[in-house]
Amino acid sequence: MESASRFVIATLGAMALIGAVAWAFVAFDNGGCSGGIECRTEAQRTQVQY
């Protein structure tokens, strides 16, 4: 019983680690831009849009 609970804890920990690595790739592997934030050039940043 003890080994089964350790296996479950180790599996959950490994899944959390894999999820964190996957999130990091999705969030930061967009040409250096953070996930969900649109990348813009310097000219686009200085242009005000209402």
C-alpha atoms as a printed R data frame, in Angstrom:
   type eleno elety resid chain resno      x      y       z
1  ATOM     1    CA   MET     A     1  0.000  0.000   0.000
2  ATOM     2    CA   GLU     A     2  2.819  2.386   0.837
3  ATOM     3    CA   SER     A     3  4.557  1.799  -2.491
4  ATOM     4    CA   ALA     A     4  1.302  2.463  -4.348
5  ATOM     5    CA   SER     A     5  0.871  5.847  -2.684
6  ATOM     6    CA   ARG     A     6  4.490  6.735  -3.407
7  ATOM     7    CA   PHE     A     7  3.931  5.764  -7.034
8  ATOM     8    CA   VAL     A     8  0.862  8.012  -7.220
9  ATOM     9    CA   ILE     A     9  2.751 10.921  -5.644
10 ATOM    10    CA   ALA     A    10  5.705 10.426  -7.987
11 ATOM    11    CA   THR     A    11  3.387 10.230 -10.998
12 ATOM    12    CA   LEU     A    12  1.588 13.429 -10.009
13 ATOM    13    CA   GLY     A    13  4.905 15.178  -9.459
14 ATOM    14    CA   ALA     A    14  6.198 14.082 -12.853
15 ATOM    15    CA   MET     A    15  2.989 15.237 -14.540
16 ATOM    16    CA   ALA     A    16  3.253 18.614 -12.815
17 ATOM    17    CA   LEU     A    17  6.864 18.976 -13.957
18 ATOM    18    CA   ILE     A    18  5.991 18.027 -17.538
19 ATOM    19    CA   GLY     A    19  3.086 20.479 -17.456
20 ATOM    20    CA   ALA     A    20  5.335 23.284 -16.212
21 ATOM    21    CA   VAL     A    21  7.877 22.631 -18.977
22 ATOM    22    CA   ALA     A    22  5.129 22.508 -21.613
23 ATOM    23    CA   TRP     A    23  3.653 25.767 -20.302
24 ATOM    24    CA   ALA     A    24  7.082 27.427 -20.435
25 ATOM    25    CA   PHE     A    25  7.525 26.416 -24.085
26 ATOM    26    CA   VAL     A    26  4.069 27.702 -25.006
27 ATOM    27    CA   ALA     A    27  4.445 30.928 -23.026
28 ATOM    28    CA   PHE     A    28  7.929 31.945 -24.108
29 ATOM    29    CA   ASP     A    29  8.586 30.185 -27.430
30 ATOM    30    CA   ASN     A    30  6.744 32.783 -29.477
31 ATOM    31    CA   GLY     A    31  9.721 34.667 -30.881
32 ATOM    32    CA   GLY     A    32 10.663 35.853 -27.403
33 ATOM    33    CA   CYS     A    33  7.173 37.176 -26.671
34 ATOM    34    CA   SER     A    34  5.156 36.144 -23.673
35 ATOM    35    CA   GLY     A    35  2.166 33.913 -24.294
36 ATOM    36    CA   GLY     A    36 -1.054 35.737 -25.041
37 ATOM    37    CA   ILE     A    37  0.724 39.039 -25.712
38 ATOM    38    CA   GLU     A    38  0.945 40.117 -29.327
39 ATOM    39    CA   CYS     A    39  4.467 40.917 -30.545
40 ATOM    40    CA   ARG     A    40  4.819 44.346 -32.108
41 ATOM    41    CA   THR     A    41  7.638 46.263 -33.687
42 ATOM    42    CA   GLU     A    42  8.947 49.522 -32.255
43 ATOM    43    CA   ALA     A    43  6.958 51.518 -34.835
44 ATOM    44    CA   GLN     A    44  3.768 49.679 -33.886
45 ATOM    45    CA   ARG     A    45  4.392 50.302 -30.189
46 ATOM    46    CA   THR     A    46  4.685 54.069 -30.665
47 ATOM    47    CA   GLN     A    47  1.492 54.259 -32.759
48 ATOM    48    CA   VAL     A    48 -1.498 54.923 -30.525
49 ATOM    49    CA   GLN     A    49 -4.716 53.078 -31.311
50 ATOM    50    CA   TYR     A    50 -8.050 53.883 -29.733
